[in-house]
């Protein structure tokens, strides 16, 4: 499909996928991306690259952009699941954002090129965002860098672990419209007692 096969519209149709981020709404349909800051749509980009127009490669089955996943890993019996966030195509390698260590003094860890879906202790994964746009991924990176890992002066004072940290990160993303409030509420209900 090339440029001659498309009709350029002044605004997206109801079939377009939309996302609002920091007061700017973007809509994507076929090769077109529109942008709306106030009330009028503007064509931002028309990308007639064959691979993008035709969609993902049939060999990979992956979507065009990576998704944001909440991944749960099993721990020792009686221990709460370990949670981490992964930006990846489903069942593929990606970037992992997590806090690790003892709940009294956890530290932030970023791992690149890790397939969390294939880990030996993998329990399940939940889709937080189906397609993570680059500006939203940049915000995620800032948030995980800024969000303090859980810590406590002693074991008796522990009130949060990796699950609480992931929820705080997702809460900040929800404030910017990247994660839906419904998803955030579902995640909060999954938090296990520390």
KOLVOFI-206247 format. One line per field, with one value per residue (C-alpha): x, y, z. Coordinates in nm, 3 decimals. Example, Ala and Ser with C-alpha at 12.3 -4.5 7.8 and 13.67 -1.06 7.14 Angstrom:
BEGIN
c1: 1.230;1.367
c2: -0.450;-0.106
c3: 0.780;0.714
This chain:
BEGIN
c1: 0.000;0.135;0.025;-0.203;-0.416;-0.518;-0.761;-0.625;-0.892;-0.897;-0.954;-0.948;-1.250;-1.405;-1.182;-0.864;-0.681;-0.640;-0.424;-0.411;-0.084;-0.010;-0.317;-0.234;-0.452;-0.300;-0.499;-0.348;-0.522;-0.331;-0.028;-0.175;-0.118;-0.324;-0.261;-0.515;-0.415;-0.739;-1.034;-0.899;-0.721;-0.397;-0.233;0.097;0.248;0.172;0.406;0.381;0.660;0.537;0.610;0.420;0.118;0.090;0.141;0.373;0.580;0.395;0.709;0.704;0.335;0.439;0.251;0.415;0.505;0.594;0.341;0.375;0.324;0.298;0.478;0.439;0.705;0.655;0.873;0.921;0.603;0.433;0.610;0.418;0.476;0.754;0.624;0.811;0.721;0.833;0.828;0.831;0.638;0.450;0.673;0.982;1.283;1.243;1.332;1.248;1.194;1.181;1.294;1.476;1.633;1.505;1.191;1.386;1.617;1.515;1.699;1.592;1.713;1.676;1.752;1.770;1.703;1.542;1.252;1.049;0.776;1.015;1.170;1.166;0.968;0.723;0.370;0.160;0.156;-0.105;-0.121;-0.113;-0.081;-0.119;0.102;0.339;0.412;0.770;0.672;0.490;0.793;1.013;0.778;0.791;1.172;1.159;0.900;1.090;1.407;1.226;1.008;1.186;1.228;1.059;1.263;1.204;1.419;1.344;1.138;0.848;0.813;0.790;0.476;0.558;0.749;0.796;0.418;0.360;0.641;0.492;0.152;0.302;0.471;0.146;-0.045;0.180;0.130;-0.247;-0.229;-0.097;-0.358;-0.117;-0.267;-0.646;-0.800;-0.980;-0.649;-0.497;-0.788;-0.748;-0.377;-0.446;-0.682;-0.404;-0.154;-0.076;-0.018;0.347
c2: 0.000;0.339;0.700;0.676;0.409;0.636;0.926;1.196;1.305;1.626;1.427;1.064;0.836;0.644;0.345;0.533;0.439;0.744;0.828;1.143;1.240;1.568;1.737;1.634;1.375;1.167;0.945;0.677;0.514;0.339;0.550;0.872;1.025;1.327;1.557;1.768;2.004;2.199;2.143;2.112;1.806;1.853;1.587;1.526;1.254;1.032;0.735;0.520;0.282;-0.056;-0.245;-0.002;0.019;-0.357;-0.414;-0.645;-0.908;-1.242;-1.409;-1.227;-1.171;-0.861;-0.534;-0.219;-0.076;-0.261;-0.287;-0.220;-0.533;-0.598;-0.929;-1.150;-1.399;-1.674;-1.665;-1.906;-2.057;-1.804;-1.509;-1.254;-1.261;-1.044;-0.772;-0.589;-0.376;-0.474;-0.281;-0.549;-0.723;-1.013;-1.319;-1.132;-0.960;-0.608;-0.361;-0.450;-0.194;-0.324;-0.292;-0.587;-0.686;-0.725;-0.520;-0.325;-0.183;-0.234;-0.086;0.007;-0.217;-0.167;-0.465;-0.446;-0.729;-0.969;-1.202;-1.199;-1.410;-1.707;-1.680;-2.001;-1.835;-1.657;-1.673;-1.444;-1.110;-0.837;-0.585;-0.232;-0.056;-0.241;-0.004;0.227;0.541;0.678;0.987;0.765;0.535;0.839;0.939;0.583;0.601;0.932;0.801;0.481;0.684;0.925;0.679;0.580;0.209;0.083;0.084;0.052;0.097;-0.262;-0.569;-0.474;-0.141;-0.284;-0.154;-0.192;-0.411;-0.434;-0.455;-0.117;0.037;-0.090;0.044;0.388;0.396;0.294;0.557;0.831;0.700;0.699;1.066;1.138;0.921;0.647;0.376;0.373;0.427;0.091;-0.086;0.095;-0.013;-0.375;-0.363;-0.220;-0.511;-0.759;-0.621;-0.889;-0.822;-0.759
c3: 0.000;-0.091;-0.054;-0.360;-0.184;0.106;0.138;0.366;0.613;0.819;1.135;1.249;1.217;1.506;1.413;1.509;1.827;2.051;2.348;2.562;2.725;2.905;2.753;2.395;2.220;1.942;1.709;1.485;1.190;0.914;0.824;0.969;1.310;1.414;1.710;1.902;2.183;2.218;1.985;1.630;1.486;1.289;1.076;1.251;1.034;0.735;0.731;0.420;0.517;0.386;0.708;0.929;0.698;0.659;1.030;1.218;1.050;1.026;1.163;1.497;1.564;1.760;1.758;1.620;1.961;2.280;2.559;2.930;3.141;3.512;3.557;3.863;3.971;4.228;4.537;4.828;4.980;5.208;5.042;4.833;4.457;4.316;4.084;3.811;3.510;3.162;2.836;2.568;2.299;2.458;2.513;2.392;2.545;2.675;2.948;3.308;3.585;3.941;4.299;4.455;4.782;5.134;5.208;5.473;5.209;4.847;4.552;4.200;3.917;3.542;3.318;2.939;2.696;2.945;2.859;3.181;3.019;2.994;3.341;3.546;3.827;3.590;3.730;3.508;3.328;3.305;3.022;3.159;2.820;2.487;2.289;2.472;2.271;2.291;2.494;2.745;2.766;2.836;3.118;3.257;3.266;3.455;3.702;3.787;3.839;4.073;4.267;4.589;4.660;4.978;5.298;5.672;5.985;6.093;5.995;6.219;6.036;5.684;5.517;5.147;4.903;4.525;4.478;4.642;4.440;4.111;4.214;4.291;3.948;3.776;3.979;3.845;3.492;3.550;3.654;3.304;3.127;3.025;3.249;3.296;3.638;3.604;3.548;3.845;4.069;3.952;4.037;4.384;4.459;4.373;4.628;4.886;5.257;5.345
